[in-house]
């Protein structure tokens, strides 16, 4: 029922606008309703153009932000995180090596004590490494170089 009423009212409004437009042309006189409609049309166009401009500028700024700024920000943040984690790891390794547990004979295993001594230069390394470049004519491990 309401759709029929809306349809009837809109049809009546169109007929009234047509009648006022014809009277305006015959009498060469502006009617108030048509002046309001034309001014409203001008304002709607201005608003529409402003919205389209804001949309295009916003789209460009968001595209720039997503494609240019965010990757730079993520790389910078990742680098900062890596540096921070390296510093923290070094602090914990140093504090672990210098801890009281290492100085107690029963606190930590001999392996970690030996590792600490080796890194400080106090320990000995008994591993023998063979040179795999024995067949090279030039290099550190070249034994086939017979110049006399």
C-alpha positions as CSV (number, residue, x, y, z in Angstrom):
1,X,0.0,0.0,0.0
2,X,2.8,2.5,0.8
3,X,4.6,1.7,-2.5
4,X,1.4,2.7,-4.4
5,X,1.1,5.9,-2.3
6,X,4.8,6.8,-3.0
7,X,4.4,6.0,-6.7
8,X,1.3,8.3,-6.8
9,X,3.0,11.2,-5.0
10,X,6.1,11.0,-7.2
11,X,4.0,10.9,-10.3
12,X,2.0,13.9,-9.1
13,X,5.3,15.8,-8.3
14,X,6.6,15.2,-11.8
15,X,3.3,16.4,-13.4
16,X,3.4,19.6,-11.2
17,X,7.1,20.2,-12.2
18,X,6.2,19.9,-15.9
19,X,3.2,22.3,-15.5
20,X,5.3,24.9,-13.6
21,X,8.1,24.7,-16.2
22,X,5.6,25.3,-19.1
23,X,4.1,28.3,-17.1
24,X,7.6,29.7,-16.5
25,X,8.3,29.6,-20.3
26,X,5.0,31.3,-21.2
27,X,5.1,34.0,-18.5
28,X,8.9,34.4,-18.5
29,X,8.8,34.5,-14.8
30,X,10.8,32.4,-12.3
31,X,8.9,30.2,-10.0
32,X,10.3,29.6,-6.5
33,X,10.3,25.8,-6.7
34,X,12.3,25.7,-10.0
35,X,14.8,28.2,-8.6
36,X,15.3,26.0,-5.6
37,X,15.8,22.9,-7.7
38,X,18.4,24.6,-10.0
39,X,20.3,26.0,-6.9
40,X,20.1,22.6,-5.3
41,X,21.5,21.0,-8.4
42,X,24.4,23.4,-8.5
43,X,25.2,22.6,-4.8
44,X,24.9,18.9,-5.3
45,X,27.4,19.1,-8.2
46,X,29.9,21.0,-6.1
47,X,29.6,18.5,-3.3
48,X,29.9,15.6,-5.8
49,X,33.1,17.1,-7.3
50,X,34.5,17.7,-3.8
51,X,33.8,14.1,-2.8
52,X,35.3,12.7,-6.0
53,X,38.5,14.9,-5.5
54,X,38.8,13.8,-1.8
55,X,38.3,10.2,-2.8
56,X,41.0,10.3,-5.5
57,X,43.5,12.1,-3.2
58,X,42.8,9.7,-0.4
59,X,43.2,6.7,-2.7
60,X,46.6,8.0,-3.8
61,X,47.7,8.7,-0.3
62,X,46.6,5.3,0.9
63,X,48.3,3.6,-2.1
64,X,51.5,5.5,-1.4
65,X,51.3,4.5,2.3
66,X,50.7,0.9,1.6
67,X,53.1,0.4,-1.3
68,X,56.0,2.7,-0.2
69,X,55.9,3.7,3.5
70,X,54.8,0.4,5.1
71,X,57.6,-1.7,3.6
72,X,60.2,0.8,4.7
73,X,58.7,0.9,8.2
74,X,58.6,-2.9,8.4
75,X,62.2,-3.2,7.2
76,X,63.3,-0.5,9.7
77,X,61.4,-2.2,12.5
78,X,62.8,-5.6,11.7
79,X,66.3,-4.2,11.6
80,X,65.8,-2.6,15.0
81,X,64.4,-5.8,16.4
82,X,67.3,-7.8,15.1
83,X,69.8,-5.4,16.6
84,X,67.9,-5.3,19.9
85,X,67.8,-9.1,20.0
86,X,71.5,-9.4,19.2
87,X,72.4,-7.0,22.0
88,X,70.2,-8.9,24.5
89,X,71.6,-12.2,23.4
90,X,75.2,-10.9,23.9
91,X,74.3,-9.5,27.4
92,X,72.8,-12.8,28.4
93,X,75.7,-14.8,27.0
94,X,78.2,-12.6,28.9
95,X,76.2,-12.7,32.1
96,X,75.8,-16.5,31.8
97,X,79.6,-17.0,31.3
98,X,80.4,-14.7,34.2
99,X,77.8,-16.1,36.5
100,X,78.5,-17.7,39.8
101,X,77.4,-21.1,38.5
102,X,80.6,-21.3,36.4
103,X,82.7,-20.5,39.4
104,X,81.2,-23.2,41.5
105,X,82.6,-26.7,40.9
106,X,79.3,-28.4,41.2
107,X,77.1,-25.7,39.6
108,X,77.4,-26.3,35.8
109,X,78.9,-29.0,33.7
110,X,82.5,-29.3,32.7
111,X,81.6,-28.7,29.1
112,X,80.5,-25.1,29.6
113,X,83.6,-24.4,31.8
114,X,85.9,-25.7,29.1
115,X,84.1,-23.7,26.5
116,X,84.5,-20.6,28.6
117,X,88.2,-21.3,29.0
118,X,88.8,-21.9,25.3
119,X,87.1,-18.7,24.3
120,X,89.2,-16.7,26.8
121,X,92.3,-18.3,25.4
122,X,93.1,-20.4,28.5
123,X,92.1,-23.8,27.1
124,X,93.6,-26.2,24.6
125,X,92.1,-27.5,21.4
126,X,93.1,-31.1,20.6
127,X,91.2,-31.5,17.3
128,X,93.3,-32.0,14.2
129,X,91.9,-30.6,11.0
130,X,93.2,-32.1,7.7
131,X,93.7,-29.8,4.7
132,X,91.4,-30.9,1.9
133,X,93.3,-28.9,-0.7
134,X,96.3,-31.2,-1.0
135,X,96.0,-31.6,-4.8
136,X,96.0,-27.9,-5.5
137,X,99.1,-26.4,-7.0
138,X,98.6,-23.0,-5.3
139,X,97.0,-22.3,-2.0
140,X,97.5,-22.7,1.7
141,X,97.6,-26.4,1.8
142,X,99.5,-27.0,-1.4
143,X,102.1,-29.7,-0.8
144,X,102.6,-30.5,-4.5
145,X,104.4,-27.3,-5.1
146,X,108.0,-28.5,-5.8
147,X,110.1,-25.4,-6.4
148,X,113.6,-25.8,-5.3
